[in-house]
Amino acid sequence: MTKATGERSMPEHGQEQLFAAVDALLAQPRDLPEPAERVRLREAAHLSRPEVAGALGVTPGTVAGWESGRSEPQGALRAAYARLLEGLAVRYPAPAPEQPAPAAERPVQASEAARVAPGPGVPVPGPHSAADGPSGPVTAAPVAPPTAVPPLVVEPDRERGELVTGPAEPCVLCGRPTPYRGGGRPQHMGGLCLTGMGTPPTELLDAGVQESSAAAAPVPVARSVPSVPVPARAERPREDSGGLIARNVAKALEDNGGDVEAALAVLVRRAVPDGMALLNSTRVGSTYDFTNYINTDDVPVLKKPSRDGADAIWEGRPKWRNRRVESGPARTVTALDVNGAYLSALKTHLPIGAPRHCATGEYDRKRSGVYLITPPEWAHEDLPSPLGNREEPGPLWVTDPTLRLLIRLSGPKVGLCAPPVIHESWTSGSSEALLERFRREMAAAREAAIESGDTVTLEYVKAMYSKFVSTIGESSANREMRRPDWMHIIRSQAFANLWLKAWKAHQAGLTLVRMMGTDELHVTGGDWRAVFTEGRKLTEVKLKNEYTIGSGN
C-alpha cells in the first residue's frame, strides 16, 4: 500500500535490510589523507607505486592519480586504500611541526633587518653613542614577527553550489586568463596554474607579504630580488593531453626498432590501462568528480544474470532491412560508413554518481540512467524503429539516450509515435561533459593521424576508445572502473546517433534500405553527398561499397 507521502510500508525484515545497508554506508571510509600525505606514507614505508598498485589490483598510473589528487578511489578500492594508509599512518606518524624559536632568541634575518632599517637621514646609533645607557648599549626591543602570509590558493567562489565566473582576467597566481574567482579575485580552480610552474613570480609573493603585514609594519619592504612582471597571457602545456598518446606511440616504435606491426600489437594490448591513464589526466580541474565504481549488487538491473546471459538493459541495437524496397525494382544502393561511432558517443548524458531507484514514472532531463518503459507502437515501414530490432512486446529497460530519442520523436515537431510510459528508473544527476576532454584528446590525435597517414596512432586510438566502452562494465580487463550503466548508455547513444542520420537522409528524400550496428547506413534514390559530407572526420561519412537490389522487373 502506498502512503500519501510516497513512502511504502515494508515488513520487519525489509527494515532490517535497510538498516544493514545504512550501516554499510556508515562503515565505508569517506575521508582520505591529503594527496601529499599519501605520497609521504608510501615513501616512508619504502613502497613503490607498482607495489601498491599490484596489491590493490590497479595500474601504477591510477595510484599516481590518487597521489596527485587528479582522481579518487571509489567503493571497495577506496576502502582498501584507506585501510592501507591507516596502517601506514600508525607505523609512520607525521612528524610534529617545528616550533619557531622565541622572538628574543631568534636571529634576525636579512629580510627582517631590511624591514626595520631606518629611513634615509636617520642616524644609526654606533658604539658609545648617545643611545648607549649608563652601563653600555641599550638592548633593542625584540622585533615582532610579521603576520603570517595568507595562503595564495583559496577555494573557488561558489553561489548555490555553482562556480562563480566572470570575464576572463589574469590569474593572481600565474597571470594566465581565467574566468573563475577565488576570494573575489581571478584564480584558476584548485591552484592548478601552479602545477609545474615552479615558484610564483616574486612580485606576487611580495604582494602577499605586503597585504598581510601592511597594518602591523607600515614600513617599506626591501626586495633583494628584482620584481618579475606578470605576463598578460602566459602559456602552460596542458597536463598530459594529446602528448600522452604521441609519447606512447613513439616509445612503442622505439622499443620495437621501428617495427610498425610489433609496436601496434603492444599498443593495442595496453589500450585499456593507457585509456584509463588518459581519462585520469583529463579529469584535472574538472567541475564534477564522478564515481568510478558502483556495486551492481545495489543496482540489480545492471547486474548480468549469468556470465554468458543477456543483459537486462536494451540498448536499441538496430538490425533493420527495408523488405519492401529490396523486393521492388532493381536499384543501386550505397553503403555508408559512419566514422568513430563510439568515439562520438562519448558525448552523452552520463550519471555522475551511483544510480538511485525511483519507483514512479518521473522524468528529469538533468538526470540520466536506465528506465523501465512501455514503448509506443511503431507503424512506419520505411523507417527503422528507434528501439532497433526488438520484437518482444511489453515493458523493457532502456537507457537515457533511447528514452530521449523516443520523447523527441513523440513531440509535436516530429510526431512519429506516442510518448513512452515510464514505470520506474535508476538514475543520478548527470552531465554531458564528463568525458568531453577525454573524447577531444582522442579525436584530435585521430584527426592528426589521418592527416599524416599515421596508421599506428589511428589504430591505437580506435583500440583505446572501443576497449574503454567494452570494459567499463563488468570486465576483468579493467579494474579501475565499473560503470555498466555508462557502457549501456554510450552504446545506446551510438545507436541513437545512427538513427538520427537515417532520419536526416529520409527527410532529404533518400530511401533507407538497411541500418545495422553503430555505423552502417544503406541508402538509395538520390545523391547522398548532398546530405552528408564525405570524408574520414567524425562529422563525416565515407563510402563503404555499392551494390544492386531488386528483381530488375
N, C-alpha and C positions, 0 to 999 in steps of 0.2 A: 504494500500500500504506500503510495507516495503522499507525503505530507504537503501542506500548503507552502512550506518553506523550501521545498525542493529536495529535502533530505529523505532518505529511505530507511525504514526500520530494518533491523537485522537481528538474527539470533545471537545468543551469547557467544558462541564460538566464533562468529564473524567479528564481534567486537574484540575478542582476544587476538585474532589475527591482525586487526588494525593496530592494537597496542604493540604487538610484536614488531610490526613494520615501522611504527614510530620509534620504538626503542632502537631498532637497527639504524635508523637515520641519525638519532642522537649519538649513537656509538661511533658513527663514521667521523673520522677526523676532518675538520673543516679548515683549520689553520695550519700552515706550514711555515717553517722559518723563512726569513728573507733570503732571496737568492744568494747574496754574499755569504750568509751563514751556511747555506747548503754546500757551497764550494769549500768553506773552511773545514766543515766536519769531514767531508770526504778526503780532503788532503791531509787532515790531521791523522786520519786512520791509514794513510798511505794506500788509498784505494784509487784505482784508475776509473775513468768513465766506462770503458769497456767492461770492467769487472762489475760495476753497479748495474750496467745495462744487462749483462748476462744473467745476473741474479733475478732481475725483475722481468726478463723476457722482452726487453725493448731494444732499440738501437742506441749506440752512443750519442747519436745526434739528438735523440729525444731527451736524454739526460742533460746534454748541453743546453737544450731549450729550457728545461726546468731550472737549471742553474743560472741562466741569464735572465729569467723572468719572461721569456718570449711565450712560454706555454706553461700549463699547469696539468699535473696528472689528475685523472678522474676515477671515480668508482673504486674497484679493487686495487688498481695501481696506486691510487692516492693513499689508500690505507696502508699498503705495503711500504711505500716510500716514506710515509710518516713514521712507521714503525722503525725503519732503518735509521732515520735521522734522530728519533728519540733515543734509540740505543747508543748512537754515536755521541749524542749530547751528554749522556751520563758518563761515558768514558773520557770525553774530551770537552769539558765545560769551557765556556768562553772565558778568556782572561779578564780579570777585573780591570776596569778603566783606570788609567794612571791619574792620580790626584795631582793637580797643579801645586807647585810649591807656594808657600805664603808670599805675599807681595813683597814683604820686607827682606826676605831671604832670596828671592828670585833675582837672578842677574837681569839688568836692564838690556833689552835687545836694541839693536841699532834702530829699528823702526820706531820703538818707543822713545828712544833718545831724540830722534828727529821730531817726534810728535810733541815733546815738551821743551824743545830747544827754544830759547828766547828769540824774539824777532830782531831785525836789524837795528843797530844803535843801542841795544840794551847791554850793559857791561856784564861780563861773566865773572863772578867772584873767583879770585885766584888765591894762592897761599897768602896768609897774613893780611887779607883784605878786611875791609870794614864789616864784611858779613861774618867774619870769624867771631866766635864767642870768646869769653874771657879765658877759657881753658883750651881753646883750639877751634877748629872749624865746626860749624853747626851742622848736624846730620840732617840731610834733606828729608822731607816727609816722603813716605813711600808713595810711589806712583800708582794710582788706581788702575787696575787692569781695564782695558777697553771693553765696552759692551760686546757680548758675543755677536758674531756676524750671523744674520738670519740665513736659513738655507736658501740657496739660489733657485732650487727646483721646488715649486709648490704644486699642490694638487690643482688640476684644471677646474675652472669655474663651471658650475652647473646650475641650471634652473629647471626645477621639476624633473630632475634626473637627466636632462639633455645637456650636452656640452654647449657652452656659450661660445659663439663665434662672432666675428666682425670682419671688417675689411682687412685684407692681408697686410700686416705690418712687420717690420724687422723684429725677430725674437730678441728678448732682452738677454738671452744667454749666448746665442750664436750669430745673430744678425740675419739669419735666413728668414724670409717672409713666412708668416703663419697666420691662419685665421683664428686660432684658438687663443684663449685667455687664461691666465693663472694669476690670481691676486689682482685682477683688473688690468693686467699688462699682457702684451703679446708674449706667448710662450708655447713651445711645442709640447704636446701631451707627454707626460711622464718624463720630461727632460731627455727625450730621445735624441735631441740635437747634440747632446754631449757624447753620445756613443762614438768612439773612435776619433773624437775631435781633440783629445789631449786637454791641456789646461785652458780654461776660458781666457779670453783676452784680458790683459792687465787692467784696462780701463773699466771693464765690468767688475772685476774684483775690487778695485779701488772704490768704485761707486758704491758697492755693497758695504765696504768699511765706512765710507763717509755717511751713508744713510743710517747705519746702526749707531755710530759714535758721535754724530753731529751735536746732539743735545748735551752729552757728557763732556766732550772735549772739542769746543769750537775753535780749535787752533788749526793752522794749515797742516795738511798731511804731506810729508816729504815722500817723494817717489824715487826709489832707487833704480827703477826700470822705466824707460820711456813708454808712454801710453801707446797702445796699438789701436788704430781706428777700426771701428766695427764695420765690416763690409756691408753694403746695402743688400747684396744678394749672393751670399756665399753658397757654393755648391758642395754637397756631400754625396758620395756614391750611395745608392740605395743598398740597404742591408741585404746581402745575399740574393740579389734579384736574378735577372736572366743570366748573370755571370756564373751562377751556380751550375746551370745547365751546360754552359760553354766550358767551364773548368772540368766538369765530369767527362765530357766528350774528349777534351784534349788529353786528359790523363789516361783515359782508356786507350786512345790511339797510341800514346807514348809507351804505355806498359806493354802493348802488343805489337810494337815495332811498326806501326802504321798499317797493320793488317785490318782492313775495314770490317770484314766479316767477324773476325775474332773480337774486335772492340765492340761491335754491335751486340754480339752474344753476351758479353759481360754486362753491358749497359742494360739490356733487356732483363737479365737476371736480377739486377739491382734496381729495377724500376720502382718497386714498391717502397723500399726504405728511402730511396732518393726522392720519390714523390712526397713522402711524409716530411722529409727534411726541407724540401722546398715549401711545403704548406706551412711548417712551423716558422720559417724565415719570413713569410709574407704576413704572419699574424702580428708582427711587431707594430705597435701603435694602433692596432685595430680597436674600433669602438666596442665591439662585442667579444666576450670571451666565451666561446661556445663550448658545449660539453662534448668531449671526445668519446666517452664511453657510457653506454647505458646498459642496464641489466635487463635482458629480454625476458627474464622471469617476471619482472614487474610489468611488462607490456606483452601479454600473451599473444596478441595478434601478430607481433613482429617475430615471434619465435617459430622456426621451422618445425613442423610436426615430427619430422624424421630427417635423417641425413640426406636421403635421396627423394624425400617427399616434396610436393609442390608448396610454394609459399602461399600464405593466406591472402596476400596483397595482389590485386590485379593491376598490372602496370599499363594496360591498354596497348599491348604489343600488336601491331597490325600484320595481317597476312590476308590481303584483300585482292580479289580479281573481279573485274567487270565482265561477268559471263555474257551479258547481252552484247557487248561490243566485240568480244572475242569470237562469238558465233556469227557475226554480221559480215558485211562485205570486206574484202581484203583491204588492208591499210598498213602503212608503215608506223611503227611505234618507236619512240625514242626513250631509252632508259637513262634516267638522270641519276647521278650520284651526289648526295649531299656531303659536303666536306666537314670533317671533325664534328660529327653529331654529338658525341658525348662531351667533347670539349666545350661546345656552345651551350650544352645543357647544364653546365656547372653554374650558369647564371639562372638561378631559380630560387623560389622562396623556400628556405630551409629552416627547420626548427632550431632555435638557439640552445634551449635546454632539453631536459628529458621530457618526453611526452606525458601529458596528464589526461586522464579519462574524463569524458563528458558524456553523460547518458541521455542528452537531449539532442535535438536537431539544430542547435545553434550553429551559425557560421560567421566567422570573423576573419576578414581579409588580412588582418595583421597577425594571424596565427597560421601555422602550417603543420601538416602531419598526414594522418590517414583517416578515412571516413567510411563508415558503413552506410551505403546508399541503396535505394531502389532506382536504377537508371531509367530514363524515359525511353519510350519506343522510338525506333529509328526507321523511317519509312522512305529512304532515298536510295534507290538502286544505283544511281550514278555517282554516289559519294560514299566513301568508306565510313564506317561507324567510328566515332571518336573513342569507343571502347575497344577497338580492334576486332579480332575475330572471335570474341566470346559469344557462345550460342546458348549457354545455360540461362534459364530465366531466374528471376528472384534477386534479392539483395546481394551485394558483394562489397568487399573492401577495396577502395580506390585511394589514390594519393591526391595531394593538393593540386598538382598540375592538371590531372584528369578532371577533377571537380571544377576547377576554374574554367577549363575549356567547355565543359557541359553548361555551366552557368552562362558563359558568354554566348554560346550557341542558342541558349533558350531565351536570351534577351530580345528586346524589341527591335534592335538593329539587324539581327540575323534571323531569329525566329525559325530555326530549323527543327526544334524539338521543345518538349515541355521541360520545366525545371526538374532536376533530380530531387528526390526526397532523402533528406539526411536523417539517419536514425541515432547514431552515436559517433564518437570520434576519440582519437588520441592525438593531441596537438600541443604545441608550445608556441610562445611568441617567436616570430620569425623575422628574417631579413633576407633580401635578395642579393646582398653584397657580401655574404660570409666568405665565399670562395672567389670573389671577383679579382683580387690581386693575384691569387694562385692561378686563375684562368688566364689573366692577361700576360703573366710571365711566360706561360707555355705557349700562348697564342703568338706572342712576339718572337719567341725562339723558333716556332714553327714557320712563321712568315719569312724570317731571315734565312732559315734553312732552304726554303723553296726558292728564294731569290738567288742564293749562292749555289744551288744544286747540291746541298749537303744532305745526302741520304741518311747518314748516320744519325745526325741530330733529329731529322724528321721522324725516323722510326723510333728513336729513343723517346721523344716527346709523346708520340702516339702510345707507346707502351706505358708511359707514366700515367696519362690520364685514363686510359682504358682499364689498367690494372687498379688504379685508385678506386674507380667506380665498382669494380668487381670484387674488391677485397675489403671494403669498409663495412660490409655486413658481418656475418659470422664466418670468418675465414681465418685459418691458422697462418696464412701468409702475411697478415697484418695484425700485429698485436697492439698497435698504438691507437687504434680506433675501432669502435664497434658502434656503428650507426646504421643498422639495416633500414631505418626509415629514410635516411639520406640516400642510400643505394636505390631504393624503390622510387623515390621522388626524382632523382636525377635521370633514371631510365625513363620514367614516365614523361619527364619534360622533353627528352629527346623524341619520344613518340608524338607528343603534342606539337612540337616544332615541325615535325614532318607533316602532320595533318594540316597545319596552317599553311604550309607550302602547297599542299594539294588543293586546299580551298582557294588559295591565290590563283593557281592555274585554272581551276574551274571557273572562277569569277572572270578570268581573262578570256574565256571561250575555248580553252583546251578541253579535250576529253580525257578523263582519267581512265587508265587501263589497269594498272597494278600499283599497290603500295605495300612494301614489305620491310620488316626490320626497322632500323632507325634512319636509313639513308638511301632507300631505293624508291624512286617515284617514276612511273612509266606513263607517258602522255602521248597523245596523237591529236591530229585535227588542227594544227596551226603551227606558228613559229614560236617555239619555246624560248628563243633568245630575246623575244620581245617582252617576255615576262620575267626571266631570270638572267642574271649576269653570268657569263661563262668564265670560269677560272678556278683556281685552287685555294682562294682565300675562304675564310669561314663564312663570309656573307655571300659566297658564290657557289655555283654547282658546276659539275663537269659532265661531259658526255661519256656514258659508260659503253653503250653499244646501241645498235638499231636492229630491228627485226620486223617481220611481217606476220600479221594475224588475219583471221577471217577466212571465209570459204572461197573467195575470189569470184563468186557468182553475183 
